[in-house]
Amino acid sequence: MKKVAIWVVENRKLAVLLFFGLARLISAVNFNQDFKFWPNFVSSLQWPSLKRLDLDGRITFHNNHNASKDFGNRYRYLPAAVVYPASVRDITRVVKYVYLSDSLTLSAKGNAHSVQGQAQAPSGIVIEMGSLKGIQVHKESENPYVEATAGELWIDVLRETLNHGLAPRSWTDYLYLTVGGTLSNAGISGQTFRHGPQISNVYHLQIVTGKGEILNCSRDENSDLFYGALGGLGQFGIITSARIALEQAPQMVRWIRVLYSDFEVFTKDQEYLISQSDHDHTFDYIEGFVILKNENLLNNWRASMFSQQNPGNLSTFNTKRQVLYCLELTKNYNQNERVNVGQEINSLLDVLSFIPSSLFTMDIPYIDFLDRVHTEELKLRSRGLWEVPHPWLNILIPKSKIAEFDAAVFKDMLRNTRDGPILIYPLNCNKWDSRMSAVTPNEDVFYLVAFLRSAIPSTPERLENLIYQNQKILNFSQRAGFGAKQYLPHHTTEENWKTHFGEKWDMFVQRKTTYDPKAILAPGQRIFSKCRALSLT
């Protein structure tokens, strides 16, 4: 060992290259969980100046395994270092350092709810955005907004805005996600049909580009970066804060579920409801989910709160011979509107064609409805069923293809599986801004279909089987002419990324060249590589 140490000292540059190459190889085959000496060794030899960066926060080179994990629980890529910024200045200094390096890359990490390692930086630097805090509500203007740092969780944004009687208009189903994380994708839920995704409800962004510049961005200032960063998968800069539109918050929610056995009737009702522009003629939230053959409705976690209220009624619905579809709706109201809201809901339900005996309702506080998934998360955690592999798959399907998708996937490919909830609900394309990086199918109405799967039991064979099923679904939905797009996309080749972005690809590459010319940002997305030049061809 002494001879090895002497050789390393005498041949420091060669040793660094050897260890760097070995770590890259180990990272590439996803076998680096226990490769703990790599980041510490290389950091002390090749990047001693990184330790000496003048930061308001801190940087760590040891015990950084949490930065190599995400919700998917499938990829574990260790970074060389993790930065906990205490200011935007910290972020700019780290970005400039990485920009000048030969091989380092950088990833901004929120709450790590990605499922394919998108927030990881193999042998690079991870910035823990959650260490930068700040939420301020501005309600004096005609258009009230909340300004939040990118690492703040949406649940905390909700709690603070509710203190002022306000709330953001558009949500995700799960609120323990960061502001920067959802805005880098889109952020969708049952309110999207009316208000658009979360990226359509942003007034202003502060962004640190891949060159270390701090830019204020809006529709009127640095608008190209503003539109690029929203839905841009972290490729053009690190969002450090955002101003998000607010509305008056209701006190209560009437939560409604009804069942269908006919897919055509189910989608017809969903599409009718999202087509109504008048608030009084539709609901405030519209989603749906699929109950596959032989699935126990009482054990479906999206039905658990309803099963506590109506266990006898739910048990009467038999899924042994058929697939069922659940339409999920809400109507917001204040306590003094309780009588009137009941009349409005009855009027809205009268025009729908659900199974008459399948109406289930609950009245709960607004915050409890928005935070409903966390309630289920706690139950799953208590049973050891939360931190398991999650091979989730989210696809946007054109309206014209959704019946074909139902027949091929729900009623055929998945006829003998029960691996987690399957969401399905329509969205209006006119609520999305085509100038933003997020891509959607080329139709006025399209559906989100989300397979929220868990590998239980957590065996390699079980996980491989789910991944194989996902690939079959993808192969079906991505064949020529089908027009589907992945939401929270994951592709492994440049050709697939070109197909995903379609006519937006050239603009996407041009923005990358402009704002992150060395391709140091968000390497976990696997779109661009630092080791090759960017090209428009």
C-alpha positions as MATLAB code, in Angstrom:
seq = 'MKKVAIWVVENRKLAVLLFFGLARLISAVNFNQDFKFWPNFVSSLQWPSLKRLDLDGRITFHNNHNASKDFGNRYRYLPAAVVYPASVRDITRVVKYVYLSDSLTLSAKGNAHSVQGQAQAPSGIVIEMGSLKGIQVHKESENPYVEATAGELWIDVLRETLNHGLAPRSWTDYLYLTVGGTLSNAGISGQTFRHGPQISNVYHLQIVTGKGEILNCSRDENSDLFYGALGGLGQFGIITSARIALEQAPQMVRWIRVLYSDFEVFTKDQEYLISQSDHDHTFDYIEGFVILKNENLLNNWRASMFSQQNPGNLSTFNTKRQVLYCLELTKNYNQNERVNVGQEINSLLDVLSFIPSSLFTMDIPYIDFLDRVHTEELKLRSRGLWEVPHPWLNILIPKSKIAEFDAAVFKDMLRNTRDGPILIYPLNCNKWDSRMSAVTPNEDVFYLVAFLRSAIPSTPERLENLIYQNQKILNFSQRAGFGAKQYLPHHTTEENWKTHFGEKWDMFVQRKTTYDPKAILAPGQRIFSKCRALSLT';
ca = [
       0.000    0.000    0.000;
       2.910    2.344    0.763;
       4.283    1.868   -2.763;
       0.859    2.572   -4.227;
       0.584    5.761   -2.198;
       4.046    6.917   -3.366;
       3.103    6.167   -7.001;
      -0.123    8.136   -6.641;
       1.723   11.164   -5.277;
       4.364   11.011   -8.012;
       1.821   10.422  -10.788;
      -1.046   12.492   -9.488;
      -2.492   13.499  -12.870;
      -2.439    9.953  -14.252;
      -3.960    8.613  -11.033;
      -6.797   11.083  -11.257;
      -7.533   10.058  -14.838;
      -7.505    6.363  -13.915;
      -9.808    6.801  -10.942;
     -12.071    9.179  -12.837;
     -12.418    6.682  -15.691;
     -13.057    3.804  -13.287;
     -15.743    5.742  -11.442;
     -17.448    6.690  -14.712;
     -17.483    3.016  -15.705;
     -18.910    1.914  -12.366;
     -21.497    4.695  -12.492;
     -22.501    3.691  -16.018;
     -23.352    0.142  -14.979;
     -25.203    1.322  -11.874;
     -22.877   -0.437   -9.452;
     -21.555    2.392   -7.364;
     -23.555    2.189   -4.163;
     -20.522    1.061   -2.142;
     -17.861    2.848   -4.188;
     -17.395    5.373   -1.415;
     -13.720    6.249   -1.832;
     -14.081    7.605   -5.368;
     -15.603   11.036   -4.692;
     -13.366   11.754   -1.687;
     -10.182   10.681   -3.455;
     -10.733   12.627   -6.640;
     -12.077   15.688   -4.836;
      -8.920   15.989   -2.762;
      -6.638   15.563   -5.775;
      -8.309   17.158   -8.786;
     -10.639   19.723   -7.214;
      -8.946   21.058   -4.075;
     -10.145   24.545   -5.049;
     -13.737   23.339   -4.783;
     -13.236   22.982   -1.043;
     -11.989   26.544   -0.893;
     -14.960   28.123   -2.655;
     -16.250   31.093   -0.702;
     -19.781   29.900    0.039;
     -22.425   31.142    2.442;
     -23.622   27.551    2.732;
     -21.571   24.370    2.817;
     -20.224   21.603    0.623;
     -19.750   17.944    1.563;
     -17.614   15.198    0.019;
     -18.590   12.402    2.398;
     -21.761   10.458    3.201;
     -23.605   11.766    0.150;
     -25.622    8.655   -0.585;
     -28.935   10.487   -0.164;
     -28.061   12.535   -3.242;
     -27.844    9.316   -5.252;
     -31.417    8.211   -4.468;
     -34.806    9.115   -5.859;
     -38.418    7.970   -5.628;
     -37.938    5.461   -8.446;
     -35.434    3.505   -6.315;
     -33.807    2.086   -9.427;
     -30.737    4.253  -10.059;
     -27.955    5.091   -7.599;
     -25.305    7.417   -9.052;
     -22.989    8.892   -6.418;
     -21.948   12.513   -6.857;
     -18.454   13.717   -6.059;
     -19.824   16.482   -3.855;
     -23.088   17.946   -2.577;
     -23.623   21.679   -2.108;
     -26.116   23.089    0.412;
     -26.519   26.697   -0.736;
     -27.506   29.487    1.632;
     -27.812   32.050   -1.155;
     -28.211   32.374   -4.913;
     -24.621   33.611   -4.894;
     -23.565   30.128   -3.750;
     -25.258   28.589   -6.773;
     -23.599   30.981   -9.217;
     -20.160   30.295   -7.754;
     -20.590   26.542   -8.025;
     -21.960   26.778  -11.576;
     -19.031   28.946  -12.678;
     -16.612   26.471  -11.098;
     -18.189   23.541  -12.951;
     -18.323   25.564  -16.177;
     -14.540   25.982  -16.080;
     -13.873   22.307  -15.286;
     -13.051   19.705  -17.914;
     -15.376   16.934  -16.820;
     -17.731   17.930  -14.001;
     -21.481   18.173  -14.409;
     -24.103   19.625  -12.100;
     -27.632   18.753  -11.032;
     -30.134   20.774   -9.010;
     -32.000   18.381   -6.719;
     -35.369   19.081   -5.143;
     -37.239   16.393   -3.232;
     -35.952   13.636   -5.544;
     -39.357   12.453   -6.757;
     -37.997   11.522  -10.177;
     -38.054    7.842  -11.096;
     -35.196    7.471  -13.600;
     -32.279    9.208  -11.855;
     -33.033   12.548  -13.555;
     -31.833   14.633  -10.592;
     -28.568   12.756  -10.121;
     -25.099   13.807  -11.263;
     -22.825   10.776  -11.613;
     -19.430   11.734  -10.193;
     -20.479   15.379  -10.464;
     -21.970   17.945   -8.103;
     -25.514   17.951   -6.721;
     -27.038   21.168   -5.388;
     -29.584   20.513   -2.645;
     -32.139   23.200   -3.481;
     -34.159   22.515   -0.343;
     -31.577   24.334    1.773;
     -32.557   27.663    0.169;
     -35.797   28.797    1.837;
     -38.237   31.641    1.304;
     -41.973   32.167    0.705;
     -43.534   35.646    0.413;
     -47.174   36.340   -0.406;
     -47.995   39.529   -2.335;
     -51.702   40.252   -2.278;
     -51.768   44.026   -2.733;
     -51.962   44.006   -6.540;
     -54.861   43.104   -8.810;
     -53.062   39.840   -9.584;
     -51.855   38.419   -6.252;
     -48.888   36.058   -6.321;
     -46.536   34.125   -4.106;
     -42.778   34.292   -4.566;
     -41.096   31.082   -3.472;
     -37.585   29.735   -3.724;
     -37.285   26.743   -6.010;
     -36.518   24.316   -3.194;
     -39.708   25.042   -1.255;
     -42.277   22.245   -1.146;
     -45.726   22.943   -2.589;
     -47.319   21.850    0.696;
     -45.469   24.688    2.465;
     -46.444   27.144   -0.265;
     -50.066   26.082    0.251;
     -49.926   26.496    4.021;
     -48.403   29.965    3.798;
     -50.796   31.239    1.127;
     -53.804   29.888    3.030;
     -52.763   32.116    5.927;
     -53.720   34.981    3.609;
     -56.906   33.375    2.291;
     -55.234   32.589   -1.042;
     -53.874   29.563   -2.903;
     -52.204   28.709   -6.227;
     -54.671   27.809   -8.973;
     -52.985   24.730  -10.433;
     -51.595   21.748   -8.542;
     -50.031   18.325   -8.690;
     -51.677   15.383   -6.930;
     -48.745   15.090   -4.504;
     -47.607   18.233   -2.692;
     -44.270   17.094   -1.283;
     -42.560   18.195   -4.486;
     -40.463   21.317   -4.968;
     -41.489   24.405   -6.894;
     -38.462   24.178   -9.183;
     -38.975   20.474   -9.793;
     -42.547   20.680  -11.063;
     -41.928   23.869  -13.066;
     -39.071   22.093  -14.859;
     -41.602   19.520  -16.080;
     -45.134   20.981  -16.195;
     -47.081   20.190  -13.028;
     -50.495   18.715  -13.759;
     -53.535   17.551  -11.834;
     -57.304   17.755  -11.938;
     -57.322   21.572  -12.166;
     -55.215   21.616  -15.350;
     -58.208   21.415  -17.703;
     -59.228   24.916  -16.553;
     -56.083   26.704  -15.359;
     -53.472   24.885  -17.405;
     -50.428   23.176  -15.889;
     -48.433   24.896  -13.182;
     -46.040   26.292  -15.795;
     -48.957   28.272  -17.264;
     -49.442   30.042  -13.925;
     -46.010   31.613  -13.468;
     -45.373   35.360  -13.712;
     -41.617   35.503  -13.159;
     -38.539   33.312  -12.689;
     -35.055   33.942  -11.386;
     -32.612   31.606  -13.135;
     -28.900   30.863  -12.913;
     -27.776   29.824  -16.399;
     -25.190   27.179  -17.224;
     -22.648   29.989  -17.485;
     -23.349   31.261  -13.975;
     -25.376   34.332  -14.944;
     -28.309   35.395  -12.759;
     -31.216   36.416  -14.989;
     -34.687   37.682  -14.153;
     -37.161   36.225  -16.618;
     -40.778   36.844  -17.551;
     -42.926   37.136  -20.639;
     -41.424   40.600  -21.138;
     -37.855   40.180  -19.868;
     -35.482   37.457  -21.099;
     -38.609   35.794  -22.453;
     -36.740   33.151  -24.466;
     -35.210   31.717  -21.307;
     -38.507   32.136  -19.428;
     -40.383   29.983  -21.929;
     -37.491   27.565  -22.326;
     -37.028   26.884  -18.617;
     -40.732   26.165  -18.021;
     -40.984   22.491  -18.869;
     -37.321   22.542  -19.932;
     -36.178   19.592  -17.763;
     -33.504   21.743  -16.119;
     -31.487   22.035  -19.328;
     -31.068   25.810  -19.622;
     -30.579   26.989  -16.083;
     -31.313   26.416  -12.425;
     -34.597   27.996  -11.353;
     -33.882   29.682   -8.017;
     -37.269   31.347   -7.412;
     -40.685   31.754   -9.036;
     -43.684   34.064   -8.781;
     -46.853   31.999   -8.967;
     -50.399   33.234   -9.567;
     -52.878   33.024   -6.687;
     -56.655   32.994   -6.327;
     -59.096   33.165   -3.430;
     -58.932   29.877   -1.536;
     -62.170   28.011   -0.728;
     -62.759   26.571    2.720;
     -64.284   23.229    1.746;
     -64.446   20.645   -1.035;
     -67.260   18.305   -2.001;
     -65.336   15.251   -3.239;
     -67.280   13.013   -5.609;
     -66.651    9.661   -7.285;
     -68.863    7.817   -9.732;
     -68.285    4.588  -11.649;
     -68.679    3.581  -15.304;
     -68.521    0.216  -17.038;
     -68.540    1.671  -20.578;
     -65.320    3.416  -21.604;
     -66.930    5.438  -24.381;
     -69.549    6.841  -21.993;
     -66.861    7.540  -19.386;
     -64.669    9.557  -21.761;
     -67.667   11.330  -23.291;
     -68.659   12.638  -19.855;
     -65.087   13.645  -19.013;
     -64.696   15.518  -22.293;
     -68.032   17.253  -21.834;
     -67.051   18.504  -18.394;
     -63.675   19.927  -19.461;
     -65.300   21.694  -22.439;
     -67.454   23.908  -20.203;
     -65.842   27.329  -19.882;
     -68.329   28.675  -17.357;
     -67.264   27.883  -13.795;
     -70.881   27.272  -12.771;
     -71.364   24.606  -15.439;
     -68.547   22.277  -14.492;
     -66.432   21.102  -11.567;
     -63.230   22.543  -10.109;
     -61.228   19.331  -10.415;
     -61.689   16.493  -12.916;
     -59.677   13.278  -12.907;
     -60.355    9.584  -13.280;
     -58.806    6.197  -12.794;
     -59.047    2.651  -14.075;
     -60.045   -0.351  -11.988;
     -58.741   -3.418  -13.796;
     -60.368   -6.830  -13.911;
     -60.097   -8.744  -10.614;
     -58.881   -5.662   -8.757;
     -60.362   -5.304   -5.280;
     -61.947   -1.870   -5.206;
     -61.847   -1.795   -1.406;
     -58.063   -2.279   -1.480;
     -57.404    0.351   -4.128;
     -55.529    3.107   -2.262;
     -57.243    5.845   -4.257;
     -60.526    4.534   -2.858;
     -59.447    3.972    0.738;
     -61.059    7.063    2.254;
     -64.260    6.320    0.392;
     -64.234    2.699    1.500;
     -64.195    3.850    5.128;
     -67.330    5.892    4.486;
     -69.200    3.430    2.275;
     -67.697   -0.086    2.655;
     -70.943   -1.894    1.943;
     -71.725    0.033   -1.220;
     -68.225   -0.328   -2.677;
     -68.166   -4.090   -2.133;
     -71.191   -4.534   -4.413;
     -69.218   -3.617   -7.532;
     -67.743   -6.696   -9.161;
     -64.586   -6.312  -11.264;
     -64.081  -10.017  -11.981;
     -65.585   -9.797  -15.449;
     -65.051   -6.197  -16.453;
     -62.865   -3.144  -16.248;
     -64.445   -0.232  -14.372;
     -63.678    3.464  -14.718;
     -63.996    5.989  -11.921;
     -64.697    9.662  -12.564;
     -63.344   11.810   -9.742;
     -64.689   15.349   -9.257;
     -64.691   18.181   -6.759;
     -66.628   21.362   -6.209;
     -65.104   24.039   -3.999;
     -67.209   26.112   -1.619;
     -67.254   28.148    1.564;
     -69.229   27.189    4.642;
     -71.993   29.701    3.953;
     -72.495   28.226    0.453;
     -73.115   24.639    1.535;
     -76.814   24.504    0.577;
     -76.327   26.161   -2.794;
     -73.333   24.022   -3.748;
     -75.393   20.876   -3.232;
     -77.969   22.129   -5.713;
     -75.250   23.049   -8.235;
     -73.663   19.622   -7.964;
     -76.967   17.808   -8.433;
     -77.590   19.852  -11.571;
     -74.151   18.984  -12.949;
     -74.491   15.283  -12.142;
     -77.911   15.070  -13.796;
     -76.360   15.307  -17.279;
     -73.804   12.536  -16.672;
     -74.341    8.850  -17.466;
     -72.567    7.016  -14.639;
     -73.875    3.891  -12.922;
     -76.699    5.361  -10.763;
     -75.876    3.404   -7.616;
     -72.188    4.329   -7.719;
     -72.310    7.890   -6.377;
     -69.956    8.443   -3.431;
     -69.327   11.846   -1.811;
     -67.312   13.385    1.006;
     -66.992   16.914    2.363;
     -63.516   17.778    3.618;
     -61.402   20.926    4.148;
     -59.689   22.246    1.028;
     -56.187   21.613    2.365;
     -57.055   18.015    3.267;
     -58.219   17.331   -0.261;
     -55.115   18.823   -1.860;
     -52.889   16.882    0.557;
     -54.828   13.618    0.146;
     -51.957   11.585   -1.340;
     -49.739   12.302    1.655;
     -52.381   10.671    3.851;
     -52.033    7.516    1.780;
     -48.246    7.850    1.783;
     -48.189    7.664    5.589;
     -50.247    4.468    5.489;
     -47.912    2.896    2.945;
     -44.833    3.963    4.920;
     -46.246    2.336    8.045;
     -46.460   -0.941    6.105;
     -43.000   -0.608    4.546;
     -44.503   -0.168    1.067;
     -43.370    3.350    0.172;
     -39.613    3.093   -0.333;
     -39.789    0.383   -2.975;
     -38.952    0.584   -6.694;
     -41.492    2.688   -8.595;
     -41.296    2.073  -12.351;
     -43.867    4.787  -13.095;
     -44.920    5.600  -16.626;
     -46.824    8.723  -17.702;
     -48.104    9.109  -21.257;
     -50.115   11.822  -23.002;
     -52.506   10.156  -25.474;
     -54.401   12.033  -28.224;
     -58.170   12.004  -27.813;
     -58.563   10.256  -31.180;
     -56.479    7.291  -29.939;
     -57.733    6.864  -26.385;
     -60.375    4.197  -27.193;
     -57.757    2.172  -29.072;
     -55.415    2.532  -26.102;
     -58.137    1.312  -23.733;
     -58.790   -1.793  -25.795;
     -55.141   -2.707  -26.233;
     -53.744   -1.801  -22.816;
     -56.416   -1.780  -20.093;
     -58.417   -4.678  -21.486;
     -55.606   -6.777  -22.924;
     -51.998   -6.130  -21.863;
     -52.924   -5.480  -18.223;
     -55.827   -7.854  -17.826;
     -54.073   -9.890  -15.123;
     -52.097   -7.195  -13.330;
     -52.723   -5.110  -10.213;
     -49.599   -3.060   -9.537;
     -50.843    0.370   -8.520;
     -53.261    3.118   -9.527;
     -53.828    4.000  -13.176;
     -54.963    7.585  -13.679;
     -56.763    8.764  -16.804;
     -58.194   12.190  -17.483;
     -58.427   14.671  -20.378;
     -56.683   18.021  -20.749;
     -57.284   21.026  -22.996;
     -54.357   21.872  -25.249;
     -55.332   25.567  -25.367;
     -54.383   25.868  -21.691;
     -50.739   25.077  -22.532;
     -48.373   27.698  -23.967;
     -46.658   26.319  -27.055;
     -43.694   28.668  -26.539;
     -42.697   26.659  -23.473;
     -40.493   23.580  -23.716;
     -43.141   21.089  -22.560;
     -44.558   19.034  -25.432;
     -48.068   17.641  -25.865;
     -49.893   15.607  -28.530;
     -51.029   17.597  -31.543;
     -54.762   17.556  -30.773;
     -57.118   19.964  -29.013;
     -57.828   17.398  -26.291;
     -55.458   14.737  -25.002;
     -55.406   12.371  -22.039;
     -52.905   11.843  -19.284;
     -52.566    8.125  -18.563;
     -50.367    7.527  -15.525;
     -49.280    4.053  -14.428;
     -48.244    4.590  -10.800;
     -46.705    1.200  -10.238;
     -44.862   -0.265   -7.281;
     -42.637   -3.337   -7.396;
     -44.137   -5.367   -4.566;
     -42.567   -7.704   -3.627;
     -39.354   -5.800   -4.327;
     -37.528   -8.531   -6.187;
     -35.448   -8.102   -9.358;
     -37.836  -10.429  -11.191;
     -40.874   -8.379  -10.194;
     -39.232   -5.118  -11.228;
     -38.065   -6.532  -14.548;
     -41.574   -7.737  -15.309;
     -43.050   -4.273  -14.687;
     -40.359   -2.605  -16.794;
     -41.095   -5.093  -19.575;
     -44.809   -4.244  -19.392;
     -43.994   -0.536  -19.496;
     -41.922   -1.067  -22.611;
     -44.778   -2.928  -24.287;
     -47.110   -0.030  -23.513;
     -44.542    2.446  -24.825;
     -43.968    0.451  -27.998;
     -47.708    0.474  -28.641;
     -48.208    4.178  -27.911;
     -45.095    5.425  -29.716;
     -45.553    3.627  -32.977;
     -45.749    5.780  -36.096;
     -48.864    7.876  -36.394;
     -50.137    7.367  -32.846;
     -49.006   10.790  -31.685;
     -48.443   10.054  -27.979;
     -45.854   11.858  -25.859;
     -44.227   10.874  -22.601;
     -44.865   13.137  -19.631;
     -41.842   13.239  -17.281;
     -40.010   11.814  -20.303;
     -37.184    9.315  -20.274;
     -35.281    8.502  -23.465;
     -31.845    7.012  -24.011;
     -30.965    8.091  -27.559;
     -30.737   11.442  -29.312;
     -33.051   10.161  -32.010;
     -35.745    9.406  -29.446;
     -35.349   12.870  -27.919;
     -35.687   14.423  -31.373;
     -38.900   12.470  -31.885;
     -40.158   13.488  -28.443;
     -39.648   17.217  -28.999;
     -40.631   17.093  -32.648;
     -40.723   20.563  -34.190;
     -39.437   22.034  -30.902;
     -36.152   20.118  -31.063;
     -34.125   22.714  -33.015;
     -35.236   25.461  -30.635;
     -34.438   23.213  -27.662;
     -30.892   22.654  -28.922;
     -30.459   26.342  -29.736;
     -31.477   27.284  -26.200;
     -29.069   24.710  -24.800;
     -26.266   26.200  -26.889;
     -27.158   29.696  -25.682;
     -27.692   29.142  -21.962;
     -25.669   25.995  -21.181;
     -23.094   25.733  -23.991;
     -20.916   23.213  -22.159;
     -23.892   20.978  -21.267;
     -23.060   20.912  -17.561;
     -26.661   21.016  -16.273;
     -29.057   18.153  -15.485;
     -26.980   15.244  -16.878;
     -29.455   12.755  -15.365;
     -31.976   13.634  -18.085;
     -29.564   12.003  -20.597;
     -30.362   14.490  -23.359;
     -26.960   16.117  -23.884;
     -23.460   15.010  -22.984;
     -20.669   17.308  -21.881;
     -18.111   15.304  -23.812;
     -19.558   16.085  -27.256;
     -20.269   19.339  -29.004;
     -23.873   20.463  -29.368;
     -25.212   20.382  -32.892;
     -28.360   21.455  -34.686;
     -28.088   18.542  -37.106;
];
